[in-house]
Amino acid sequence: MDQHGGRATILEFIQKVCQSMIDKPDYLSVSYQVGEQTTQFVIEVHKDDMGKLIGKNGQNIGSIRTLVTNIATKYQLRAVVLVEE
């Protein structure tokens, strides 16, 4: 399967999930950086939405990371999700 297409799929997935969770979607930015072995997906949100994105005890972001890992495996990718304010 196409790795570039996989990255685009993951990027779109992260954007849709995050937009549905936060109050200020205009401040949402999702990007990725391709490393030698791993693709880093970086989520940036408004500081007021940080708690909603992370969730209680990190459950929300943990779930997003698990789903991204599963999608990445389908495209033979290694992916990590980082959150920045």
Biopython code that builds the backbone (N, CA, C, O; Angstrom):
import numpy as np
from Bio.PDB.StructureBuilder import StructureBuilder

atoms = [
    (1, "MET", "N", (0.836, -1.186, 0.000)),
    (1, "MET", "CA", (0.000, 0.000, 0.000)),
    (1, "MET", "C", (0.879, 1.246, 0.000)),
    (1, "MET", "O", (2.030, 1.211, 0.434)),
    (2, "ASP", "N", (0.325, 2.332, -0.487)),
    (2, "ASP", "CA", (1.043, 3.580, -0.649)),
    (2, "ASP", "C", (1.235, 4.286, 0.697)),
    (2, "ASP", "O", (0.260, 4.616, 1.373)),
    (3, "GLN", "N", (2.488, 4.514, 1.081)),
    (3, "GLN", "CA", (2.754, 5.160, 2.358)),
    (3, "GLN", "C", (2.336, 6.624, 2.360)),
    (3, "GLN", "O", (1.837, 7.127, 3.367)),
    (4, "HIS", "N", (2.536, 7.314, 1.234)),
    (4, "HIS", "CA", (2.128, 8.720, 1.170)),
    (4, "HIS", "C", (0.609, 8.830, 1.330)),
    (4, "HIS", "O", (0.119, 9.705, 2.044)),
    (5, "GLY", "N", (-0.120, 7.955, 0.674)),
    (5, "GLY", "CA", (-1.572, 7.924, 0.826)),
    (5, "GLY", "C", (-1.983, 7.591, 2.246)),
    (5, "GLY", "O", (-2.990, 8.091, 2.745)),
    (6, "GLY", "N", (-1.200, 6.745, 2.892)),
    (6, "GLY", "CA", (-1.461, 6.399, 4.285)),
    (6, "GLY", "C", (-1.301, 7.599, 5.198)),
    (6, "GLY", "O", (-2.100, 7.807, 6.111)),
    (7, "ARG", "N", (-0.264, 8.388, 4.948)),
    (7, "ARG", "CA", (-0.050, 9.593, 5.756)),
    (7, "ARG", "C", (-1.204, 10.579, 5.566)),
    (7, "ARG", "O", (-1.671, 11.188, 6.528)),
    (8, "ALA", "N", (-1.656, 10.729, 4.335)),
    (8, "ALA", "CA", (-2.780, 11.631, 4.056)),
    (8, "ALA", "C", (-4.048, 11.136, 4.754)),
    (8, "ALA", "O", (-4.818, 11.935, 5.286)),
    (9, "THR", "N", (-4.260, 9.836, 4.750)),
    (9, "THR", "CA", (-5.419, 9.247, 5.417)),
    (9, "THR", "C", (-5.363, 9.508, 6.915)),
    (9, "THR", "O", (-6.366, 9.886, 7.520)),
    (10, "ILE", "N", (-4.202, 9.308, 7.509)),
    (10, "ILE", "CA", (-4.036, 9.528, 8.948)),
    (10, "ILE", "C", (-4.229, 11.002, 9.288)),
    (10, "ILE", "O", (-4.886, 11.331, 10.275)),
    (11, "LEU", "N", (-3.664, 11.883, 8.481)),
    (11, "LEU", "CA", (-3.799, 13.322, 8.697)),
    (11, "LEU", "C", (-5.275, 13.731, 8.686)),
    (11, "LEU", "O", (-5.721, 14.481, 9.554)),
    (12, "GLU", "N", (-6.012, 13.245, 7.719)),
    (12, "GLU", "CA", (-7.441, 13.556, 7.613)),
    (12, "GLU", "C", (-8.211, 12.993, 8.803)),
    (12, "GLU", "O", (-9.103, 13.654, 9.335)),
    (13, "PHE", "N", (-7.871, 11.782, 9.218)),
    (13, "PHE", "CA", (-8.515, 11.155, 10.371)),
    (13, "PHE", "C", (-8.310, 12.006, 11.631)),
    (13, "PHE", "O", (-9.261, 12.283, 12.362)),
    (14, "ILE", "N", (-7.068, 12.412, 11.874)),
    (14, "ILE", "CA", (-6.753, 13.211, 13.067)),
    (14, "ILE", "C", (-7.521, 14.532, 13.026)),
    (14, "ILE", "O", (-8.071, 14.962, 14.040)),
    (15, "GLN", "N", (-7.560, 15.172, 11.865)),
    (15, "GLN", "CA", (-8.271, 16.452, 11.742)),
    (15, "GLN", "C", (-9.757, 16.293, 12.072)),
    (15, "GLN", "O", (-10.316, 17.093, 12.822)),
    (16, "LYS", "N", (-10.385, 15.275, 11.519)),
    (16, "LYS", "CA", (-11.821, 15.077, 11.750)),
    (16, "LYS", "C", (-12.125, 14.780, 13.213)),
    (16, "LYS", "O", (-13.069, 15.331, 13.780)),
    (17, "VAL", "N", (-11.337, 13.921, 13.815)),
    (17, "VAL", "CA", (-11.570, 13.558, 15.215)),
    (17, "VAL", "C", (-11.370, 14.774, 16.116)),
    (17, "VAL", "O", (-12.189, 15.042, 16.994)),
    (18, "CYS", "N", (-10.291, 15.499, 15.900)),
    (18, "CYS", "CA", (-9.996, 16.654, 16.748)),
    (18, "CYS", "C", (-11.031, 17.762, 16.578)),
    (18, "CYS", "O", (-11.426, 18.391, 17.559)),
    (19, "GLN", "N", (-11.471, 18.005, 15.357)),
    (19, "GLN", "CA", (-12.475, 19.050, 15.115)),
    (19, "GLN", "C", (-13.767, 18.756, 15.868)),
    (19, "GLN", "O", (-14.441, 19.674, 16.336)),
    (20, "SER", "N", (-14.106, 17.495, 15.982)),
    (20, "SER", "CA", (-15.346, 17.139, 16.667)),
    (20, "SER", "C", (-15.222, 17.239, 18.187)),
    (20, "SER", "O", (-16.232, 17.252, 18.890)),
    (21, "MET", "N", (-13.990, 17.311, 18.700)),
    (21, "MET", "CA", (-13.778, 17.329, 20.139)),
    (21, "MET", "C", (-13.597, 18.724, 20.721)),
    (21, "MET", "O", (-13.893, 18.945, 21.895)),
    (22, "ILE", "N", (-13.120, 19.661, 19.923)),
    (22, "ILE", "CA", (-12.711, 20.959, 20.466)),
    (22, "ILE", "C", (-13.735, 22.052, 20.159)),
    (22, "ILE", "O", (-14.583, 21.900, 19.281)),
    (23, "ASP", "N", (-13.637, 23.161, 20.906)),
    (23, "ASP", "CA", (-14.550, 24.286, 20.745)),
    (23, "ASP", "C", (-14.057, 25.308, 19.726)),
    (23, "ASP", "O", (-14.863, 26.049, 19.163)),
    (24, "LYS", "N", (-12.759, 25.360, 19.481)),
    (24, "LYS", "CA", (-12.180, 26.365, 18.583)),
    (24, "LYS", "C", (-11.436, 25.683, 17.434)),
    (24, "LYS", "O", (-10.206, 25.700, 17.389)),
    (25, "PRO", "N", (-12.187, 25.080, 16.504)),
    (25, "PRO", "CA", (-11.531, 24.343, 15.414)),
    (25, "PRO", "C", (-10.718, 25.225, 14.472)),
    (25, "PRO", "O", (-9.890, 24.717, 13.716)),
    (26, "ASP", "N", (-10.943, 26.542, 14.504)),
    (26, "ASP", "CA", (-10.160, 27.438, 13.650)),
    (26, "ASP", "C", (-8.686, 27.447, 14.048)),
    (26, "ASP", "O", (-7.821, 27.760, 13.230)),
    (27, "TYR", "N", (-8.404, 27.108, 15.287)),
    (27, "TYR", "CA", (-7.031, 27.092, 15.777)),
    (27, "TYR", "C", (-6.354, 25.733, 15.600)),
    (27, "TYR", "O", (-5.182, 25.574, 15.943)),
    (28, "LEU", "N", (-7.076, 24.768, 15.074)),
    (28, "LEU", "CA", (-6.538, 23.423, 14.904)),
    (28, "LEU", "C", (-5.562, 23.374, 13.737)),
    (28, "LEU", "O", (-5.849, 23.867, 12.646)),
    (29, "SER", "N", (-4.433, 22.787, 13.981)),
    (29, "SER", "CA", (-3.443, 22.565, 12.931)),
    (29, "SER", "C", (-2.870, 21.163, 13.111)),
    (29, "SER", "O", (-2.417, 20.805, 14.199)),
    (30, "VAL", "N", (-2.893, 20.383, 12.051)),
    (30, "VAL", "CA", (-2.315, 19.045, 12.086)),
    (30, "VAL", "C", (-1.317, 18.949, 10.945)),
    (30, "VAL", "O", (-1.643, 19.224, 9.790)),
    (31, "SER", "N", (-0.104, 18.558, 11.282)),
    (31, "SER", "CA", (0.935, 18.416, 10.263)),
    (31, "SER", "C", (1.721, 17.147, 10.550)),
    (31, "SER", "O", (1.546, 16.513, 11.591)),
    (32, "TYR", "N", (2.582, 16.788, 9.619)),
    (32, "TYR", "CA", (3.437, 15.627, 9.876)),
    (32, "TYR", "C", (4.832, 15.856, 9.325)),
    (32, "TYR", "O", (5.047, 16.626, 8.389)),
    (33, "GLN", "N", (5.766, 15.156, 9.943)),
    (33, "GLN", "CA", (7.166, 15.199, 9.532)),
    (33, "GLN", "C", (7.610, 13.760, 9.342)),
    (33, "GLN", "O", (7.403, 12.911, 10.208)),
    (34, "VAL", "N", (8.218, 13.503, 8.207)),
    (34, "VAL", "CA", (8.669, 12.156, 7.896)),
    (34, "VAL", "C", (10.117, 12.007, 8.337)),
    (34, "VAL", "O", (10.997, 12.743, 7.889)),
    (35, "GLY", "N", (10.348, 11.046, 9.220)),
    (35, "GLY", "CA", (11.702, 10.733, 9.654)),
    (35, "GLY", "C", (12.191, 9.495, 8.928)),
    (35, "GLY", "O", (11.533, 9.003, 8.011)),
    (36, "GLU", "N", (13.343, 8.995, 9.338)),
    (36, "GLU", "CA", (13.911, 7.813, 8.694)),
    (36, "GLU", "C", (13.008, 6.596, 8.843)),
    (36, "GLU", "O", (12.790, 5.854, 7.885)),
    (37, "GLN", "N", (12.480, 6.395, 10.056)),
    (37, "GLN", "CA", (11.651, 5.219, 10.302)),
    (37, "GLN", "C", (10.256, 5.548, 10.803)),
    (37, "GLN", "O", (9.363, 4.703, 10.752)),
    (38, "THR", "N", (10.061, 6.770, 11.286)),
    (38, "THR", "CA", (8.805, 7.124, 11.933)),
    (38, "THR", "C", (8.255, 8.438, 11.376)),
    (38, "THR", "O", (9.006, 9.368, 11.082)),
    (39, "THR", "N", (6.951, 8.493, 11.240)),
    (39, "THR", "CA", (6.283, 9.733, 10.858)),
    (39, "THR", "C", (5.676, 10.341, 12.114)),
    (39, "THR", "O", (4.923, 9.683, 12.831)),
    (40, "GLN", "N", (6.010, 11.609, 12.375)),
    (40, "GLN", "CA", (5.468, 12.318, 13.531)),
    (40, "GLN", "C", (4.305, 13.187, 13.085)),
    (40, "GLN", "O", (4.456, 14.043, 12.213)),
    (41, "PHE", "N", (3.148, 12.964, 13.685)),
    (41, "PHE", "CA", (1.983, 13.799, 13.444)),
    (41, "PHE", "C", (1.870, 14.766, 14.612)),
    (41, "PHE", "O", (1.818, 14.347, 15.768)),
    (42, "VAL", "N", (1.833, 16.053, 14.314)),
    (42, "VAL", "CA", (1.811, 17.085, 15.345)),
    (42, "VAL", "C", (0.459, 17.792, 15.324)),
    (42, "VAL", "O", (0.035, 18.329, 14.301)),
    (43, "ILE", "N", (-0.202, 17.778, 16.471)),
    (43, "ILE", "CA", (-1.494, 18.441, 16.623)),
    (43, "ILE", "C", (-1.274, 19.713, 17.434)),
    (43, "ILE", "O", (-0.682, 19.679, 18.513)),
    (44, "GLU", "N", (-1.755, 20.834, 16.905)),
    (44, "GLU", "CA", (-1.709, 22.096, 17.637)),
    (44, "GLU", "C", (-3.129, 22.601, 17.802)),
    (44, "GLU", "O", (-3.893, 22.664, 16.839)),
    (45, "VAL", "N", (-3.479, 22.960, 19.031)),
    (45, "VAL", "CA", (-4.813, 23.481, 19.333)),
    (45, "VAL", "C", (-4.684, 24.710, 20.220)),
    (45, "VAL", "O", (-3.622, 24.976, 20.782)),
    (46, "HIS", "N", (-5.772, 25.450, 20.337)),
    (46, "HIS", "CA", (-5.826, 26.598, 21.243)),
    (46, "HIS", "C", (-5.660, 26.081, 22.671)),
    (46, "HIS", "O", (-6.084, 24.972, 22.995)),
    (47, "LYS", "N", (-5.040, 26.898, 23.513)),
    (47, "LYS", "CA", (-4.786, 26.441, 24.889)),
    (47, "LYS", "C", (-6.062, 26.091, 25.646)),
    (47, "LYS", "O", (-6.035, 25.255, 26.549)),
    (48, "ASP", "N", (-7.181, 26.723, 25.287)),
    (48, "ASP", "CA", (-8.449, 26.421, 25.966)),
    (48, "ASP", "C", (-8.970, 25.025, 25.618)),
    (48, "ASP", "O", (-9.754, 24.450, 26.373)),
    (49, "ASP", "N", (-8.542, 24.485, 24.489)),
    (49, "ASP", "CA", (-8.997, 23.172, 24.045)),
    (49, "ASP", "C", (-8.037, 22.037, 24.420)),
    (49, "ASP", "O", (-8.329, 20.868, 24.169)),
    (50, "MET", "N", (-6.916, 22.375, 25.009)),
    (50, "MET", "CA", (-5.903, 21.362, 25.321)),
    (50, "MET", "C", (-6.458, 20.270, 26.225)),
    (50, "MET", "O", (-6.203, 19.089, 25.989)),
    (51, "GLY", "N", (-7.210, 20.641, 27.251)),
    (51, "GLY", "CA", (-7.762, 19.664, 28.180)),
    (51, "GLY", "C", (-8.744, 18.717, 27.519)),
    (51, "GLY", "O", (-8.779, 17.530, 27.844)),
    (52, "LYS", "N", (-9.545, 19.231, 26.593)),
    (52, "LYS", "CA", (-10.511, 18.390, 25.890)),
    (52, "LYS", "C", (-9.799, 17.397, 24.984)),
    (52, "LYS", "O", (-10.206, 16.241, 24.873)),
    (53, "LEU", "N", (-8.741, 17.855, 24.342)),
    (53, "LEU", "CA", (-7.998, 16.973, 23.449)),
    (53, "LEU", "C", (-7.291, 15.862, 24.222)),
    (53, "LEU", "O", (-7.307, 14.702, 23.810)),
    (54, "ILE", "N", (-6.681, 16.220, 25.330)),
    (54, "ILE", "CA", (-5.942, 15.231, 26.118)),
    (54, "ILE", "C", (-6.905, 14.321, 26.887)),
    (54, "ILE", "O", (-6.711, 13.106, 26.936)),
    (55, "GLY", "N", (-7.930, 14.908, 27.480)),
    (55, "GLY", "CA", (-8.924, 14.117, 28.212)),
    (55, "GLY", "C", (-8.475, 13.753, 29.611)),
    (55, "GLY", "O", (-7.326, 13.972, 29.995)),
    (56, "LYS", "N", (-9.400, 13.195, 30.357)),
    (56, "LYS", "CA", (-9.122, 12.803, 31.740)),
    (56, "LYS", "C", (-8.092, 11.681, 31.748)),
    (56, "LYS", "O", (-8.285, 10.642, 31.117)),
    (57, "ASN", "N", (-7.011, 11.897, 32.458)),
    (57, "ASN", "CA", (-5.904, 10.944, 32.547)),
    (57, "ASN", "C", (-5.325, 10.581, 31.176)),
    (57, "ASN", "O", (-4.750, 9.505, 31.009)),
    (58, "GLY", "N", (-5.477, 11.477, 30.200)),
    (58, "GLY", "CA", (-4.915, 11.244, 28.875)),
    (58, "GLY", "C", (-5.669, 10.234, 28.034)),
    (58, "GLY", "O", (-5.134, 9.716, 27.054)),
    (59, "GLN", "N", (-6.909, 9.951, 28.410)),
    (59, "GLN", "CA", (-7.667, 8.921, 27.697)),
    (59, "GLN", "C", (-7.972, 9.301, 26.257)),
    (59, "GLN", "O", (-7.890, 8.450, 25.371)),
    (60, "ASN", "N", (-8.324, 10.562, 26.000)),
    (60, "ASN", "CA", (-8.678, 10.957, 24.630)),
    (60, "ASN", "C", (-7.484, 10.854, 23.696)),
    (60, "ASN", "O", (-7.567, 10.218, 22.645)),
    (61, "ILE", "N", (-6.377, 11.473, 24.073)),
    (61, "ILE", "CA", (-5.202, 11.433, 23.203)),
    (61, "ILE", "C", (-4.650, 10.013, 23.126)),
    (61, "ILE", "O", (-4.101, 9.618, 22.097)),
    (62, "GLY", "N", (-4.789, 9.252, 24.189)),
    (62, "GLY", "CA", (-4.360, 7.858, 24.165)),
    (62, "GLY", "C", (-5.146, 7.045, 23.148)),
    (62, "GLY", "O", (-4.585, 6.207, 22.442)),
    (63, "SER", "N", (-6.444, 7.297, 23.080)),
    (63, "SER", "CA", (-7.289, 6.602, 22.105)),
    (63, "SER", "C", (-6.930, 7.008, 20.681)),
    (63, "SER", "O", (-6.860, 6.165, 19.787)),
    (64, "ILE", "N", (-6.703, 8.298, 20.475)),
    (64, "ILE", "CA", (-6.301, 8.771, 19.147)),
    (64, "ILE", "C", (-4.987, 8.113, 18.739)),
    (64, "ILE", "O", (-4.841, 7.670, 17.600)),
    (65, "ARG", "N", (-4.043, 8.049, 19.652)),
    (65, "ARG", "CA", (-2.737, 7.430, 19.348)),
    (65, "ARG", "C", (-2.887, 5.953, 19.001)),
    (65, "ARG", "O", (-2.228, 5.458, 18.086)),
    (66, "THR", "N", (-3.740, 5.260, 19.720)),
    (66, "THR", "CA", (-3.963, 3.835, 19.437)),
    (66, "THR", "C", (-4.555, 3.649, 18.043)),
    (66, "THR", "O", (-4.104, 2.792, 17.284)),
    (67, "LEU", "N", (-5.558, 4.447, 17.708)),
    (67, "LEU", "CA", (-6.184, 4.338, 16.395)),
    (67, "LEU", "C", (-5.210, 4.714, 15.278)),
    (67, "LEU", "O", (-5.191, 4.066, 14.231)),
    (68, "VAL", "N", (-4.410, 5.745, 15.489)),
    (68, "VAL", "CA", (-3.422, 6.138, 14.483)),
    (68, "VAL", "C", (-2.397, 5.028, 14.282)),
    (68, "VAL", "O", (-2.003, 4.749, 13.149)),
    (69, "THR", "N", (-1.969, 4.403, 15.345)),
    (69, "THR", "CA", (-1.016, 3.285, 15.234)),
    (69, "THR", "C", (-1.617, 2.154, 14.412)),
    (69, "THR", "O", (-0.933, 1.560, 13.578)),
    (70, "ASN", "N", (-2.886, 1.855, 14.640)),
    (70, "ASN", "CA", (-3.552, 0.789, 13.884)),
    (70, "ASN", "C", (-3.683, 1.134, 12.406)),
    (70, "ASN", "O", (-3.457, 0.282, 11.547)),
    (71, "ILE", "N", (-4.046, 2.380, 12.107)),
    (71, "ILE", "CA", (-4.144, 2.801, 10.710)),
    (71, "ILE", "C", (-2.766, 2.768, 10.052)),
    (71, "ILE", "O", (-2.627, 2.310, 8.917)),
    (72, "ALA", "N", (-1.761, 3.247, 10.756)),
    (72, "ALA", "CA", (-0.397, 3.285, 10.212)),
    (72, "ALA", "C", (0.101, 1.881, 9.884)),
    (72, "ALA", "O", (0.777, 1.682, 8.875)),
    (73, "THR", "N", (-0.226, 0.922, 10.719)),
    (73, "THR", "CA", (0.190, -0.461, 10.486)),
    (73, "THR", "C", (-0.374, -0.975, 9.163)),
    (73, "THR", "O", (0.299, -1.714, 8.444)),
    (74, "LYS", "N", (-1.579, -0.592, 8.851)),
    (74, "LYS", "CA", (-2.203, -0.997, 7.592)),
    (74, "LYS", "C", (-1.389, -0.521, 6.392)),
    (74, "LYS", "O", (-1.332, -1.197, 5.364)),
    (75, "TYR", "N", (-0.757, 0.650, 6.529)),
    (75, "TYR", "CA", (0.048, 1.225, 5.449)),
    (75, "TYR", "C", (1.548, 0.979, 5.625)),
    (75, "TYR", "O", (2.371, 1.601, 4.953)),
    (76, "GLN", "N", (1.888, 0.075, 6.529)),
    (76, "GLN", "CA", (3.281, -0.276, 6.807)),
    (76, "GLN", "C", (4.093, 0.946, 7.215)),
    (76, "GLN", "O", (5.208, 1.159, 6.738)),
    (77, "LEU", "N", (3.518, 1.737, 8.099)),
    (77, "LEU", "CA", (4.162, 2.935, 8.630)),
    (77, "LEU", "C", (4.315, 2.815, 10.137)),
    (77, "LEU", "O", (3.600, 2.057, 10.793)),
    (78, "ARG", "N", (5.254, 3.571, 10.668)),
    (78, "ARG", "CA", (5.350, 3.767, 12.113)),
    (78, "ARG", "C", (4.988, 5.216, 12.351)),
    (78, "ARG", "O", (5.555, 6.110, 11.722)),
    (79, "ALA", "N", (4.057, 5.460, 13.246)),
    (79, "ALA", "CA", (3.576, 6.821, 13.482)),
    (79, "ALA", "C", (3.475, 7.113, 14.960)),
    (79, "ALA", "O", (3.121, 6.245, 15.757)),
    (80, "VAL", "N", (3.793, 8.356, 15.322)),
    (80, "VAL", "CA", (3.588, 8.860, 16.680)),
    (80, "VAL", "C", (2.787, 10.147, 16.574)),
    (80, "VAL", "O", (2.866, 10.866, 15.579)),
    (81, "VAL", "N", (2.012, 10.425, 17.619)),
    (81, "VAL", "CA", (1.189, 11.629, 17.655)),
    (81, "VAL", "C", (1.665, 12.499, 18.803)),
    (81, "VAL", "O", (1.727, 12.057, 19.950)),
    (82, "LEU", "N", (2.005, 13.749, 18.478)),
    (82, "LEU", "CA", (2.451, 14.717, 19.481)),
    (82, "LEU", "C", (1.438, 15.848, 19.558)),
    (82, "LEU", "O", (0.785, 16.177, 18.568)),
    (83, "VAL", "N", (1.311, 16.440, 20.745)),
    (83, "VAL", "CA", (0.380, 17.557, 20.940)),
    (83, "VAL", "C", (1.184, 18.768, 21.381)),
    (83, "VAL", "O", (1.989, 18.693, 22.309)),
    (84, "GLU", "N", (0.951, 19.900, 20.694)),
    (84, "GLU", "CA", (1.604, 21.149, 21.045)),
    (84, "GLU", "C", (0.548, 22.226, 21.241)),
    (84, "GLU", "O", (-0.514, 22.191, 20.620)),
    (85, "GLU", "N", (0.851, 23.180, 22.110)),
    (85, "GLU", "CA", (-0.062, 24.287, 22.360)),
    (85, "GLU", "C", (0.238, 25.433, 21.430)),
    (85, "GLU", "O", (-0.430, 26.465, 21.487)),
]
sb = StructureBuilder()
sb.init_structure("model")
sb.init_model(0)
sb.init_chain("A")
sb.init_seg("    ")
for serial, (resi, resn, name, xyz) in enumerate(atoms, 1):
    if name == "N":
        sb.init_residue(resn, " ", resi, " ")
    sb.init_atom(name, np.array(xyz, "f"), 0.0, 1.0, " ", f" {name:<3s}", serial, name[0])
structure = sb.get_structure()
